[in-house]
């Protein structure tokens, strides 16, 4: 399961929220689509899940484990981003 709670990402100088309080869960074996206009935070959200973008506030749990706590197991298996232009 992937569980996101109240995620916020602030970027720039001065920092501005580019992702504002996103929350959702995806059950193990499930799928979830992020749909929206260009610049609405889809890629940033996926980058946060994958650990490529820092979280300003909120939490991400993968298989019940906090994403920001390094793990020796395989909780982070695969993330796919498909962009259709």
ZAMI-950237 format. One record per atom (N, C-alpha, C, O, CB): x, y, z; atom name. Coordinates in steps of 0.2 Angstrom, whole numbers, plus 5000, padded with zeros to 4 digits. Glycine has a CB too. Layout:
BEGIN
<node><u>X</u><v>Y</v><w>Z</w><at>CA</at></node>
...
This chain:
BEGIN
<node><u>5004</u><v>4994</v><w>5000</w><at>N</at></node>
<node><u>5000</u><v>5000</v><w>5000</w><at>CA</at></node>
<node><u>5004</u><v>5006</v><w>5000</w><at>C</at></node>
<node><u>5010</u><v>5006</v><w>5003</w><at>O</at></node>
<node><u>4995</u><v>5000</v><w>5006</w><at>CB</at></node>
<node><u>5002</u><v>5011</v><w>4996</w><at>N</at></node>
<node><u>5005</u><v>5018</v><w>4996</w><at>CA</at></node>
<node><u>5000</u><v>5023</v><w>4999</w><at>C</at></node>
<node><u>4995</u><v>5023</v><w>4997</w><at>O</at></node>
<node><u>5008</u><v>5020</v><w>4989</w><at>CB</at></node>
<node><u>5002</u><v>5026</v><w>5005</w><at>N</at></node>
<node><u>4998</u><v>5031</v><w>5008</w><at>CA</at></node>
<node><u>5001</u><v>5038</v><w>5009</w><at>C</at></node>
<node><u>5006</u><v>5038</v><w>5012</w><at>O</at></node>
<node><u>4996</u><v>5028</v><w>5015</w><at>CB</at></node>
<node><u>4998</u><v>5043</v><w>5006</w><at>N</at></node>
<node><u>5000</u><v>5049</v><w>5006</w><at>CA</at></node>
<node><u>4995</u><v>5053</v><w>5010</w><at>C</at></node>
<node><u>4989</u><v>5053</v><w>5009</w><at>O</at></node>
<node><u>5001</u><v>5053</v><w>4999</w><at>CB</at></node>
<node><u>4998</u><v>5057</v><w>5015</w><at>N</at></node>
<node><u>4994</u><v>5061</v><w>5019</w><at>CA</at></node>
<node><u>4996</u><v>5069</v><w>5019</w><at>C</at></node>
<node><u>5002</u><v>5070</v><w>5022</w><at>O</at></node>
<node><u>4994</u><v>5058</v><w>5026</w><at>CB</at></node>
<node><u>4992</u><v>5073</v><w>5017</w><at>N</at></node>
<node><u>4993</u><v>5080</v><w>5018</w><at>CA</at></node>
<node><u>5000</u><v>5083</v><w>5015</w><at>C</at></node>
<node><u>5003</u><v>5087</v><w>5018</w><at>O</at></node>
<node><u>4992</u><v>5082</v><w>5025</w><at>CB</at></node>
<node><u>5002</u><v>5080</v><w>5009</w><at>N</at></node>
<node><u>5008</u><v>5082</v><w>5006</w><at>CA</at></node>
<node><u>5009</u><v>5089</v><w>5004</w><at>C</at></node>
<node><u>5004</u><v>5091</v><w>5001</w><at>O</at></node>
<node><u>5010</u><v>5077</v><w>5001</w><at>CB</at></node>
<node><u>5014</u><v>5092</v><w>5005</w><at>N</at></node>
<node><u>5015</u><v>5099</v><w>5003</w><at>CA</at></node>
<node><u>5022</u><v>5099</v><w>5001</w><at>C</at></node>
<node><u>5027</u><v>5097</v><w>5004</w><at>O</at></node>
<node><u>5014</u><v>5104</v><w>5008</w><at>CB</at></node>
<node><u>5023</u><v>5102</v><w>4995</w><at>N</at></node>
<node><u>5030</u><v>5104</v><w>4992</w><at>CA</at></node>
<node><u>5031</u><v>5111</v><w>4991</w><at>C</at></node>
<node><u>5026</u><v>5114</v><w>4987</w><at>O</at></node>
<node><u>5032</u><v>5099</v><w>4986</w><at>CB</at></node>
<node><u>5036</u><v>5114</v><w>4993</w><at>N</at></node>
<node><u>5037</u><v>5121</v><w>4992</w><at>CA</at></node>
<node><u>5044</u><v>5122</v><w>4988</w><at>C</at></node>
<node><u>5049</u><v>5119</v><w>4990</w><at>O</at></node>
<node><u>5037</u><v>5126</v><w>4999</w><at>CB</at></node>
<node><u>5043</u><v>5126</v><w>4983</w><at>N</at></node>
<node><u>5049</u><v>5127</v><w>4978</w><at>CA</at></node>
<node><u>5050</u><v>5134</v><w>4977</w><at>C</at></node>
<node><u>5046</u><v>5138</v><w>4978</w><at>O</at></node>
<node><u>5049</u><v>5122</v><w>4972</w><at>CB</at></node>
<node><u>5056</u><v>5136</v><w>4975</w><at>N</at></node>
<node><u>5058</u><v>5142</v><w>4973</w><at>CA</at></node>
<node><u>5060</u><v>5147</v><w>4978</w><at>C</at></node>
<node><u>5061</u><v>5145</v><w>4984</w><at>O</at></node>
<node><u>5051</u><v>5146</v><w>4970</w><at>CB</at></node>
<node><u>5061</u><v>5153</v><w>4976</w><at>N</at></node>
<node><u>5064</u><v>5158</v><w>4981</w><at>CA</at></node>
<node><u>5060</u><v>5165</v><w>4980</w><at>C</at></node>
<node><u>5061</u><v>5168</v><w>4975</w><at>O</at></node>
<node><u>5072</u><v>5159</v><w>4981</w><at>CB</at></node>
<node><u>5056</u><v>5167</v><w>4984</w><at>N</at></node>
<node><u>5054</u><v>5163</v><w>4991</w><at>CA</at></node>
<node><u>5050</u><v>5157</v><w>4989</w><at>C</at></node>
<node><u>5047</u><v>5157</v><w>4984</w><at>O</at></node>
<node><u>5050</u><v>5168</v><w>4995</w><at>CB</at></node>
<node><u>5050</u><v>5152</v><w>4994</w><at>N</at></node>
<node><u>5047</u><v>5146</v><w>4993</w><at>CA</at></node>
<node><u>5039</u><v>5147</v><w>4992</w><at>C</at></node>
<node><u>5036</u><v>5150</v><w>4996</w><at>O</at></node>
<node><u>5048</u><v>5141</v><w>4999</w><at>CB</at></node>
<node><u>5036</u><v>5144</v><w>4987</w><at>N</at></node>
<node><u>5029</u><v>5144</v><w>4986</w><at>CA</at></node>
<node><u>5027</u><v>5137</v><w>4985</w><at>C</at></node>
<node><u>5030</u><v>5132</v><w>4983</w><at>O</at></node>
<node><u>5027</u><v>5148</v><w>4980</w><at>CB</at></node>
<node><u>5021</u><v>5135</v><w>4988</w><at>N</at></node>
<node><u>5018</u><v>5128</v><w>4988</w><at>CA</at></node>
<node><u>5016</u><v>5127</v><w>4981</w><at>C</at></node>
<node><u>5012</u><v>5130</v><w>4978</w><at>O</at></node>
<node><u>5012</u><v>5128</v><w>4993</w><at>CB</at></node>
<node><u>5019</u><v>5121</v><w>4978</w><at>N</at></node>
<node><u>5018</u><v>5119</v><w>4971</w><at>CA</at></node>
<node><u>5013</u><v>5113</v><w>4972</w><at>C</at></node>
<node><u>5010</u><v>5111</v><w>4967</w><at>O</at></node>
<node><u>5024</u><v>5118</v><w>4967</w><at>CB</at></node>
<node><u>5013</u><v>5109</v><w>4977</w><at>N</at></node>
<node><u>5009</u><v>5104</v><w>4979</w><at>CA</at></node>
<node><u>5006</u><v>5106</v><w>4985</w><at>C</at></node>
<node><u>5009</u><v>5107</v><w>4990</w><at>O</at></node>
<node><u>5012</u><v>5097</v><w>4979</w><at>CB</at></node>
<node><u>4999</u><v>5106</v><w>4986</w><at>N</at></node>
<node><u>4996</u><v>5108</v><w>4992</w><at>CA</at></node>
<node><u>4991</u><v>5103</v><w>4995</w><at>C</at></node>
<node><u>4986</u><v>5101</v><w>4992</w><at>O</at></node>
<node><u>4992</u><v>5114</v><w>4990</w><at>CB</at></node>
<node><u>4993</u><v>5100</v><w>5000</w><at>N</at></node>
<node><u>4989</u><v>5095</v><w>5004</w><at>CA</at></node>
<node><u>4986</u><v>5089</v><w>5000</w><at>C</at></node>
<node><u>4980</u><v>5089</v><w>5000</w><at>O</at></node>
<node><u>4984</u><v>5099</v><w>5008</w><at>CB</at></node>
<node><u>4990</u><v>5086</v><w>4997</w><at>N</at></node>
<node><u>4988</u><v>5080</v><w>4993</w><at>CA</at></node>
<node><u>4987</u><v>5074</v><w>4998</w><at>C</at></node>
<node><u>4992</u><v>5073</v><w>5002</w><at>O</at></node>
<node><u>4992</u><v>5078</v><w>4987</w><at>CB</at></node>
<node><u>4982</u><v>5070</v><w>4998</w><at>N</at></node>
<node><u>4981</u><v>5064</v><w>5001</w><at>CA</at></node>
<node><u>4977</u><v>5059</v><w>4997</w><at>C</at></node>
<node><u>4972</u><v>5060</v><w>4994</w><at>O</at></node>
<node><u>4977</u><v>5065</v><w>5008</w><at>CB</at></node>
<node><u>4980</u><v>5053</v><w>4997</w><at>N</at></node>
<node><u>4977</u><v>5047</v><w>4994</w><at>CA</at></node>
<node><u>4980</u><v>5041</v><w>4996</w><at>C</at></node>
<node><u>4986</u><v>5041</v><w>4998</w><at>O</at></node>
<node><u>4976</u><v>5048</v><w>4986</w><at>CB</at></node>
<node><u>4977</u><v>5035</v><w>4995</w><at>N</at></node>
<node><u>4980</u><v>5029</v><w>4996</w><at>CA</at></node>
<node><u>4979</u><v>5024</v><w>4990</w><at>C</at></node>
<node><u>4974</u><v>5025</v><w>4986</w><at>O</at></node>
<node><u>4977</u><v>5025</v><w>5002</w><at>CB</at></node>
<node><u>4984</u><v>5020</v><w>4989</w><at>N</at></node>
<node><u>4983</u><v>5015</v><w>4984</w><at>CA</at></node>
<node><u>4985</u><v>5008</v><w>4987</w><at>C</at></node>
<node><u>4990</u><v>5007</v><w>4990</w><at>O</at></node>
<node><u>4988</u><v>5016</v><w>4978</w><at>CB</at></node>
<node><u>4980</u><v>5003</v><w>4986</w><at>N</at></node>
<node><u>4980</u><v>4997</v><w>4990</w><at>CA</at></node>
<node><u>4986</u><v>4993</v><w>4986</w><at>C</at></node>
<node><u>4987</u><v>4994</v><w>4980</w><at>O</at></node>
<node><u>4974</u><v>4993</v><w>4990</w><at>CB</at></node>
<node><u>4989</u><v>4988</v><w>4989</w><at>N</at></node>
<node><u>4994</u><v>4984</v><w>4986</w><at>CA</at></node>
<node><u>4991</u><v>4980</v><w>4980</w><at>C</at></node>
<node><u>4985</u><v>4977</v><w>4981</w><at>O</at></node>
<node><u>4996</u><v>4978</v><w>4992</w><at>CB</at></node>
<node><u>4994</u><v>4980</v><w>4975</w><at>N</at></node>
<node><u>4992</u><v>4977</v><w>4969</w><at>CA</at></node>
<node><u>4987</u><v>4982</v><w>4965</w><at>C</at></node>
<node><u>4985</u><v>4980</v><w>4959</w><at>O</at></node>
<node><u>4989</u><v>4971</v><w>4970</w><at>CB</at></node>
<node><u>4986</u><v>4988</v><w>4967</w><at>N</at></node>
<node><u>4981</u><v>4992</v><w>4964</w><at>CA</at></node>
<node><u>4984</u><v>4997</v><w>4960</w><at>C</at></node>
<node><u>4991</u><v>4997</v><w>4959</w><at>O</at></node>
<node><u>4977</u><v>4996</v><w>4969</w><at>CB</at></node>
<node><u>4980</u><v>5001</v><w>4956</w><at>N</at></node>
<node><u>4983</u><v>5006</v><w>4952</w><at>CA</at></node>
<node><u>4979</u><v>5013</v><w>4953</w><at>C</at></node>
<node><u>4974</u><v>5013</v><w>4956</w><at>O</at></node>
<node><u>4983</u><v>5004</v><w>4945</w><at>CB</at></node>
<node><u>4983</u><v>5018</v><w>4952</w><at>N</at></node>
<node><u>4980</u><v>5025</v><w>4953</w><at>CA</at></node>
<node><u>4982</u><v>5029</v><w>4947</w><at>C</at></node>
<node><u>4988</u><v>5029</v><w>4946</w><at>O</at></node>
<node><u>4982</u><v>5027</v><w>4960</w><at>CB</at></node>
<node><u>4978</u><v>5034</v><w>4945</w><at>N</at></node>
<node><u>4980</u><v>5038</v><w>4940</w><at>CA</at></node>
<node><u>4980</u><v>5045</v><w>4942</w><at>C</at></node>
<node><u>4975</u><v>5047</v><w>4946</w><at>O</at></node>
<node><u>4975</u><v>5037</v><w>4934</w><at>CB</at></node>
<node><u>4985</u><v>5049</v><w>4940</w><at>N</at></node>
<node><u>4985</u><v>5056</v><w>4942</w><at>CA</at></node>
<node><u>4984</u><v>5060</v><w>4935</w><at>C</at></node>
<node><u>4987</u><v>5059</v><w>4931</w><at>O</at></node>
<node><u>4992</u><v>5059</v><w>4945</w><at>CB</at></node>
<node><u>4978</u><v>5064</v><w>4935</w><at>N</at></node>
<node><u>4976</u><v>5067</v><w>4929</w><at>CA</at></node>
<node><u>4975</u><v>5075</v><w>4931</w><at>C</at></node>
<node><u>4973</u><v>5076</v><w>4936</w><at>O</at></node>
<node><u>4970</u><v>5064</v><w>4926</w><at>CB</at></node>
<node><u>4978</u><v>5079</v><w>4926</w><at>N</at></node>
<node><u>4977</u><v>5086</v><w>4927</w><at>CA</at></node>
<node><u>4981</u><v>5090</v><w>4922</w><at>C</at></node>
<node><u>4985</u><v>5087</v><w>4918</w><at>O</at></node>
<node><u>4980</u><v>5088</v><w>4934</w><at>CB</at></node>
<node><u>4980</u><v>5096</v><w>4922</w><at>N</at></node>
<node><u>4983</u><v>5101</v><w>4917</w><at>CA</at></node>
<node><u>4991</u><v>5101</v><w>4918</w><at>C</at></node>
<node><u>4993</u><v>5099</v><w>4924</w><at>O</at></node>
<node><u>4980</u><v>5108</v><w>4918</w><at>CB</at></node>
<node><u>4994</u><v>5103</v><w>4913</w><at>N</at></node>
<node><u>5001</u><v>5104</v><w>4914</w><at>CA</at></node>
<node><u>5003</u><v>5109</v><w>4920</w><at>C</at></node>
<node><u>5000</u><v>5114</v><w>4920</w><at>O</at></node>
<node><u>5004</u><v>5107</v><w>4907</w><at>CB</at></node>
<node><u>5008</u><v>5107</v><w>4924</w><at>N</at></node>
<node><u>5010</u><v>5111</v><w>4929</w><at>CA</at></node>
<node><u>5006</u><v>5111</v><w>4936</w><at>C</at></node>
<node><u>5007</u><v>5115</v><w>4940</w><at>O</at></node>
<node><u>5010</u><v>5118</v><w>4927</w><at>CB</at></node>
<node><u>5001</u><v>5106</v><w>4936</w><at>N</at></node>
<node><u>4997</u><v>5105</v><w>4942</w><at>CA</at></node>
<node><u>5000</u><v>5101</v><w>4948</w><at>C</at></node>
<node><u>4998</u><v>5101</v><w>4953</w><at>O</at></node>
<node><u>4991</u><v>5102</v><w>4940</w><at>CB</at></node>
<node><u>5006</u><v>5098</v><w>4946</w><at>N</at></node>
<node><u>5010</u><v>5094</v><w>4952</w><at>CA</at></node>
<node><u>5010</u><v>5087</v><w>4951</w><at>C</at></node>
<node><u>5012</u><v>5083</v><w>4956</w><at>O</at></node>
<node><u>5007</u><v>5096</v><w>4958</w><at>CB</at></node>
<node><u>5008</u><v>5084</v><w>4945</w><at>N</at></node>
<node><u>5007</u><v>5077</v><w>4944</w><at>CA</at></node>
<node><u>5014</u><v>5074</v><w>4945</w><at>C</at></node>
<node><u>5016</u><v>5069</v><w>4949</w><at>O</at></node>
<node><u>5004</u><v>5075</v><w>4938</w><at>CB</at></node>
<node><u>5019</u><v>5076</v><w>4941</w><at>N</at></node>
<node><u>5026</u><v>5074</v><w>4941</w><at>CA</at></node>
<node><u>5029</u><v>5075</v><w>4948</w><at>C</at></node>
<node><u>5033</u><v>5070</v><w>4950</w><at>O</at></node>
<node><u>5030</u><v>5077</v><w>4935</w><at>CB</at></node>
<node><u>5028</u><v>5081</v><w>4951</w><at>N</at></node>
<node><u>5031</u><v>5082</v><w>4957</w><at>CA</at></node>
<node><u>5029</u><v>5077</v><w>4962</w><at>C</at></node>
<node><u>5032</u><v>5075</v><w>4967</w><at>O</at></node>
<node><u>5029</u><v>5089</v><w>4959</w><at>CB</at></node>
<node><u>5022</u><v>5075</v><w>4962</w><at>N</at></node>
<node><u>5019</u><v>5071</v><w>4967</w><at>CA</at></node>
<node><u>5023</u><v>5064</v><w>4966</w><at>C</at></node>
<node><u>5024</u><v>5061</v><w>4971</w><at>O</at></node>
<node><u>5012</u><v>5070</v><w>4966</w><at>CB</at></node>
<node><u>5023</u><v>5061</v><w>4960</w><at>N</at></node>
<node><u>5027</u><v>5055</v><w>4959</w><at>CA</at></node>
<node><u>5034</u><v>5055</v><w>4961</w><at>C</at></node>
<node><u>5037</u><v>5050</v><w>4963</w><at>O</at></node>
<node><u>5026</u><v>5053</v><w>4951</w><at>CB</at></node>
<node><u>5037</u><v>5061</v><w>4960</w><at>N</at></node>
<node><u>5044</u><v>5061</v><w>4962</w><at>CA</at></node>
<node><u>5045</u><v>5061</v><w>4969</w><at>C</at></node>
<node><u>5050</u><v>5058</v><w>4972</w><at>O</at></node>
<node><u>5047</u><v>5068</v><w>4959</w><at>CB</at></node>
<node><u>5040</u><v>5064</v><w>4973</w><at>N</at></node>
<node><u>5040</u><v>5063</v><w>4980</w><at>CA</at></node>
<node><u>5039</u><v>5056</v><w>4982</w><at>C</at></node>
<node><u>5043</u><v>5054</v><w>4987</w><at>O</at></node>
<node><u>5034</u><v>5068</v><w>4983</w><at>CB</at></node>
<node><u>5035</u><v>5052</v><w>4979</w><at>N</at></node>
<node><u>5034</u><v>5045</v><w>4981</w><at>CA</at></node>
<node><u>5040</u><v>5041</v><w>4980</w><at>C</at></node>
<node><u>5042</u><v>5037</v><w>4984</w><at>O</at></node>
<node><u>5028</u><v>5042</v><w>4977</w><at>CB</at></node>
<node><u>5044</u><v>5043</v><w>4974</w><at>N</at></node>
<node><u>5050</u><v>5039</v><w>4972</w><at>CA</at></node>
<node><u>5056</u><v>5042</v><w>4977</w><at>C</at></node>
<node><u>5061</u><v>5039</v><w>4976</w><at>O</at></node>
<node><u>5051</u><v>5040</v><w>4965</w><at>CB</at></node>
<node><u>5055</u><v>5047</v><w>4980</w><at>N</at></node>
<node><u>5061</u><v>5050</v><w>4984</w><at>CA</at></node>
<node><u>5065</u><v>5054</v><w>4981</w><at>C</at></node>
<node><u>5071</u><v>5056</v><w>4983</w><at>O</at></node>
<node><u>5065</u><v>5044</v><w>4987</w><at>CB</at></node>
<node><u>5063</u><v>5057</v><w>4975</w><at>N</at></node>
<node><u>5067</u><v>5061</v><w>4971</w><at>CA</at></node>
<node><u>5066</u><v>5068</v><w>4972</w><at>C</at></node>
<node><u>5069</u><v>5073</v><w>4970</w><at>O</at></node>
<node><u>5066</u><v>5060</v><w>4963</w><at>CB</at></node>
<node><u>5060</u><v>5070</v><w>4976</w><at>N</at></node>
<node><u>5059</u><v>5077</v><w>4978</w><at>CA</at></node>
<node><u>5057</u><v>5077</v><w>4986</w><at>C</at></node>
<node><u>5054</u><v>5072</v><w>4988</w><at>O</at></node>
<node><u>5052</u><v>5079</v><w>4974</w><at>CB</at></node>
<node><u>5060</u><v>5082</v><w>4989</w><at>N</at></node>
<node><u>5059</u><v>5082</v><w>4996</w><at>CA</at></node>
<node><u>5052</u><v>5085</v><w>4998</w><at>C</at></node>
<node><u>5049</u><v>5088</v><w>4994</w><at>O</at></node>
<node><u>5064</u><v>5088</v><w>4999</w><at>CB</at></node>
<node><u>5050</u><v>5082</v><w>5003</w><at>N</at></node>
<node><u>5043</u><v>5084</v><w>5006</w><at>CA</at></node>
<node><u>5044</u><v>5090</v><w>5010</w><at>C</at></node>
<node><u>5048</u><v>5090</v><w>5015</w><at>O</at></node>
<node><u>5039</u><v>5078</v><w>5009</w><at>CB</at></node>
<node><u>5040</u><v>5095</v><w>5009</w><at>N</at></node>
<node><u>5040</u><v>5101</v><w>5014</w><at>CA</at></node>
<node><u>5036</u><v>5099</v><w>5020</w><at>C</at></node>
<node><u>5038</u><v>5101</v><w>5026</w><at>O</at></node>
<node><u>5037</u><v>5107</v><w>5011</w><at>CB</at></node>
<node><u>5030</u><v>5096</v><w>5020</w><at>N</at></node>
<node><u>5026</u><v>5093</v><w>5025</w><at>CA</at></node>
<node><u>5022</u><v>5088</v><w>5023</w><at>C</at></node>
<node><u>5021</u><v>5087</v><w>5017</w><at>O</at></node>
<node><u>5022</u><v>5099</v><w>5029</w><at>CB</at></node>
<node><u>5019</u><v>5084</v><w>5028</w><at>N</at></node>
<node><u>5015</u><v>5078</v><w>5026</w><at>CA</at></node>
<node><u>5019</u><v>5072</v><w>5027</w><at>C</at></node>
<node><u>5025</u><v>5072</v><w>5029</w><at>O</at></node>
<node><u>5012</u><v>5079</v><w>5019</w><at>CB</at></node>
<node><u>5016</u><v>5066</v><w>5025</w><at>N</at></node>
<node><u>5020</u><v>5060</v><w>5025</w><at>CA</at></node>
<node><u>5018</u><v>5055</v><w>5020</w><at>C</at></node>
<node><u>5013</u><v>5055</v><w>5017</w><at>O</at></node>
<node><u>5019</u><v>5057</v><w>5032</w><at>CB</at></node>
<node><u>5023</u><v>5051</v><w>5018</w><at>N</at></node>
<node><u>5022</u><v>5045</v><w>5013</w><at>CA</at></node>
<node><u>5024</u><v>5039</v><w>5017</w><at>C</at></node>
<node><u>5029</u><v>5038</v><w>5019</w><at>O</at></node>
<node><u>5026</u><v>5047</v><w>5007</w><at>CB</at></node>
<node><u>5019</u><v>5034</v><w>5017</w><at>N</at></node>
<node><u>5021</u><v>5028</v><w>5019</w><at>CA</at></node>
<node><u>5020</u><v>5022</v><w>5014</w><at>C</at></node>
<node><u>5015</u><v>5022</v><w>5010</w><at>O</at></node>
<node><u>5016</u><v>5026</v><w>5025</w><at>CB</at></node>
<node><u>5025</u><v>5018</v><w>5013</w><at>N</at></node>
<node><u>5025</u><v>5013</v><w>5008</w><at>CA</at></node>
<node><u>5025</u><v>5006</v><w>5011</w><at>C</at></node>
<node><u>5030</u><v>5005</v><w>5015</w><at>O</at></node>
<node><u>5031</u><v>5014</v><w>5003</w><at>CB</at></node>
<node><u>5020</u><v>5002</v><w>5011</w><at>N</at></node>
<node><u>5019</u><v>4996</v><w>5014</w><at>CA</at></node>
<node><u>5020</u><v>4997</v><w>5022</w><at>C</at></node>
<node><u>5023</u><v>4993</v><w>5025</w><at>O</at></node>
<node><u>5025</u><v>4991</v><w>5012</w><at>CB</at></node>
<node><u>5017</u><v>5003</v><w>5024</w><at>N</at></node>
<node><u>5017</u><v>5004</v><w>5031</w><at>CA</at></node>
<node><u>5023</u><v>5007</v><w>5034</w><at>C</at></node>
<node><u>5024</u><v>5009</v><w>5040</w><at>O</at></node>
<node><u>5015</u><v>4998</v><w>5035</w><at>CB</at></node>
<node><u>5028</u><v>5008</v><w>5030</w><at>N</at></node>
<node><u>5035</u><v>5011</v><w>5032</w><at>CA</at></node>
<node><u>5035</u><v>5018</v><w>5029</w><at>C</at></node>
<node><u>5034</u><v>5020</v><w>5023</w><at>O</at></node>
<node><u>5040</u><v>5007</v><w>5029</w><at>CB</at></node>
<node><u>5038</u><v>5023</v><w>5034</w><at>N</at></node>
<node><u>5039</u><v>5030</v><w>5032</w><at>CA</at></node>
<node><u>5044</u><v>5030</v><w>5026</w><at>C</at></node>
<node><u>5050</u><v>5027</v><w>5027</w><at>O</at></node>
<node><u>5041</u><v>5034</v><w>5038</w><at>CB</at></node>
<node><u>5042</u><v>5033</v><w>5021</w><at>N</at></node>
<node><u>5047</u><v>5033</v><w>5015</w><at>CA</at></node>
<node><u>5054</u><v>5037</v><w>5017</w><at>C</at></node>
<node><u>5059</u><v>5035</v><w>5013</w><at>O</at></node>
<node><u>5044</u><v>5037</v><w>5009</w><at>CB</at></node>
<node><u>5054</u><v>5041</v><w>5021</w><at>N</at></node>
<node><u>5060</u><v>5045</v><w>5023</w><at>CA</at></node>
<node><u>5064</u><v>5041</v><w>5028</w><at>C</at></node>
<node><u>5070</u><v>5044</v><w>5029</w><at>O</at></node>
<node><u>5058</u><v>5051</v><w>5026</w><at>CB</at></node>
<node><u>5062</u><v>5035</v><w>5030</w><at>N</at></node>
<node><u>5067</u><v>5031</v><w>5034</w><at>CA</at></node>
<node><u>5070</u><v>5025</v><w>5029</w><at>C</at></node>
<node><u>5066</u><v>5021</v><w>5027</w><at>O</at></node>
<node><u>5063</u><v>5028</v><w>5040</w><at>CB</at></node>
<node><u>5076</u><v>5025</v><w>5028</w><at>N</at></node>
<node><u>5079</u><v>5020</v><w>5024</w><at>CA</at></node>
<node><u>5078</u><v>5013</v><w>5026</w><at>C</at></node>
<node><u>5078</u><v>5012</v><w>5032</w><at>O</at></node>
<node><u>5087</u><v>5021</v><w>5024</w><at>CB</at></node>
<node><u>5076</u><v>5009</v><w>5021</w><at>N</at></node>
<node><u>5075</u><v>5002</v><w>5023</w><at>CA</at></node>
<node><u>5079</u><v>4997</v><w>5019</w><at>C</at></node>
<node><u>5081</u><v>4999</v><w>5013</w><at>O</at></node>
<node><u>5067</u><v>5001</v><w>5021</w><at>CB</at></node>
<node><u>5081</u><v>4991</v><w>5021</w><at>N</at></node>
<node><u>5085</u><v>4987</v><w>5018</w><at>CA</at></node>
<node><u>5081</u><v>4982</v><w>5013</w><at>C</at></node>
<node><u>5083</u><v>4978</v><w>5009</w><at>O</at></node>
<node><u>5089</u><v>4983</v><w>5023</w><at>CB</at></node>
<node><u>5074</u><v>4982</v><w>5014</w><at>N</at></node>
<node><u>5070</u><v>4978</v><w>5010</w><at>CA</at></node>
<node><u>5068</u><v>4981</v><w>5003</w><at>C</at></node>
<node><u>5070</u><v>4986</v><w>5001</w><at>O</at></node>
<node><u>5063</u><v>4976</v><w>5014</w><at>CB</at></node>
<node><u>5063</u><v>4978</v><w>5000</w><at>N</at></node>
<node><u>5061</u><v>4980</v><w>4993</w><at>CA</at></node>
<node><u>5054</u><v>4984</v><w>4993</w><at>C</at></node>
<node><u>5050</u><v>4982</v><w>4989</w><at>O</at></node>
<node><u>5061</u><v>4974</v><w>4989</w><at>CB</at></node>
<node><u>5053</u><v>4988</v><w>4998</w><at>N</at></node>
<node><u>5046</u><v>4991</v><w>4999</w><at>CA</at></node>
<node><u>5045</u><v>4996</v><w>4993</w><at>C</at></node>
<node><u>5040</u><v>4997</v><w>4991</w><at>O</at></node>
<node><u>5046</u><v>4995</v><w>5005</w><at>CB</at></node>
<node><u>5051</u><v>4999</v><w>4990</w><at>N</at></node>
<node><u>5050</u><v>5003</v><w>4984</w><at>CA</at></node>
<node><u>5052</u><v>4999</v><w>4978</w><at>C</at></node>
<node><u>5058</u><v>4999</v><w>4976</w><at>O</at></node>
<node><u>5055</u><v>5009</v><w>4985</w><at>CB</at></node>
<node><u>5047</u><v>4996</v><w>4975</w><at>N</at></node>
<node><u>5048</u><v>4992</v><w>4969</w><at>CA</at></node>
<node><u>5048</u><v>4995</v><w>4963</w><at>C</at></node>
<node><u>5053</u><v>4995</v><w>4959</w><at>O</at></node>
<node><u>5043</u><v>4986</v><w>4969</w><at>CB</at></node>
<node><u>5043</u><v>4999</v><w>4961</w><at>N</at></node>
<node><u>5043</u><v>5002</v><w>4954</w><at>CA</at></node>
<node><u>5038</u><v>5008</v><w>4954</w><at>C</at></node>
<node><u>5032</u><v>5008</v><w>4957</w><at>O</at></node>
<node><u>5041</u><v>4997</v><w>4949</w><at>CB</at></node>
<node><u>5040</u><v>5013</v><w>4950</w><at>N</at></node>
<node><u>5036</u><v>5019</v><w>4949</w><at>CA</at></node>
<node><u>5036</u><v>5020</v><w>4942</w><at>C</at></node>
<node><u>5041</u><v>5020</v><w>4939</w><at>O</at></node>
<node><u>5038</u><v>5025</v><w>4954</w><at>CB</at></node>
<node><u>5030</u><v>5021</v><w>4939</w><at>N</at></node>
<node><u>5030</u><v>5023</v><w>4932</w><at>CA</at></node>
<node><u>5027</u><v>5029</v><w>4930</w><at>C</at></node>
<node><u>5021</u><v>5030</v><w>4933</w><at>O</at></node>
<node><u>5027</u><v>5017</v><w>4928</w><at>CB</at></node>
<node><u>5029</u><v>5033</v><w>4926</w><at>N</at></node>
<node><u>5026</u><v>5040</v><w>4924</w><at>CA</at></node>
<node><u>5026</u><v>5040</v><w>4917</w><at>C</at></node>
<node><u>5031</u><v>5039</v><w>4913</w><at>O</at></node>
<node><u>5031</u><v>5046</v><w>4927</w><at>CB</at></node>
<node><u>5019</u><v>5040</v><w>4914</w><at>N</at></node>
<node><u>5018</u><v>5040</v><w>4907</w><at>CA</at></node>
<node><u>5015</u><v>5047</v><w>4906</w><at>C</at></node>
<node><u>5010</u><v>5049</v><w>4908</w><at>O</at></node>
<node><u>5013</u><v>5034</v><w>4905</w><at>CB</at></node>
<node><u>5018</u><v>5051</v><w>4901</w><at>N</at></node>
<node><u>5016</u><v>5057</v><w>4899</w><at>CA</at></node>
<node><u>5014</u><v>5057</v><w>4892</w><at>C</at></node>
<node><u>5017</u><v>5055</v><w>4888</w><at>O</at></node>
<node><u>5021</u><v>5063</v><w>4901</w><at>CB</at></node>
<node><u>5007</u><v>5059</v><w>4891</w><at>N</at></node>
<node><u>5005</u><v>5059</v><w>4884</w><at>CA</at></node>
<node><u>5004</u><v>5066</v><w>4882</w><at>C</at></node>
<node><u>5000</u><v>5070</v><w>4886</w><at>O</at></node>
<node><u>4998</u><v>5055</v><w>4884</w><at>CB</at></node>
<node><u>5007</u><v>5068</v><w>4877</w><at>N</at></node>
<node><u>5006</u><v>5075</v><w>4875</w><at>CA</at></node>
<node><u>5002</u><v>5076</v><w>4869</w><at>C</at></node>
<node><u>5001</u><v>5081</v><w>4866</w><at>O</at></node>
<node><u>5013</u><v>5078</v><w>4874</w><at>CB</at></node>
